[in-house]
Amino acid sequence: MMTQRLWLGLAVVYTCTAMVQLYLLASTGAVWAGTLTAIGFLAALLCVLAAWKDSRRERDDTRKADTRQP
């Protein structure tokens, strides 16, 4: 659960950074800002996927613990 929250928090940080870069792209037209926007959104997407994968792994671990016979 802790690593899932870490990944989601990191995704929020990358999304906010990408939004700032998107603003810079719109206001100045700088190509580097567009590149950093795309990289930021891609990093945020990868972090969300990692959080989703971590939540699935945690559910699988819980199922394995519940199936033990006394």
Contacts in CASP RR format, 6 or more apart in sequence:
PFRMAT RR
TARGET T0000
AUTHOR 0000-0000-0000
METHOD contacts of the structure
MODEL  1
MMTQRLWLGLAVVYTCTAMVQLYLLASTGAVWAGTLTAIGFLAALLCVLA
AWKDSRRERDDTRKADTRQP
1 58 0 8 1.000
3 51 0 8 1.000
3 54 0 8 1.000
4 51 0 8 1.000
4 54 0 8 1.000
4 55 0 8 1.000
4 58 0 8 1.000
5 51 0 8 1.000
7 47 0 8 1.000
7 48 0 8 1.000
7 50 0 8 1.000
7 51 0 8 1.000
7 54 0 8 1.000
8 47 0 8 1.000
8 48 0 8 1.000
8 51 0 8 1.000
9 47 0 8 1.000
10 47 0 8 1.000
11 44 0 8 1.000
11 45 0 8 1.000
11 47 0 8 1.000
11 48 0 8 1.000
11 51 0 8 1.000
12 44 0 8 1.000
14 40 0 8 1.000
14 41 0 8 1.000
14 43 0 8 1.000
14 44 0 8 1.000
14 47 0 8 1.000
15 40 0 8 1.000
15 41 0 8 1.000
15 44 0 8 1.000
17 36 0 8 1.000
17 40 0 8 1.000
18 36 0 8 1.000
18 37 0 8 1.000
18 39 0 8 1.000
18 40 0 8 1.000
18 41 0 8 1.000
18 44 0 8 1.000
21 33 0 8 1.000
21 34 0 8 1.000
21 36 0 8 1.000
21 37 0 8 1.000
21 40 0 8 1.000
22 33 0 8 1.000
22 34 0 8 1.000
22 37 0 8 1.000
24 30 0 8 1.000
24 33 0 8 1.000
25 33 0 8 1.000
25 34 0 8 1.000
25 37 0 8 1.000
END
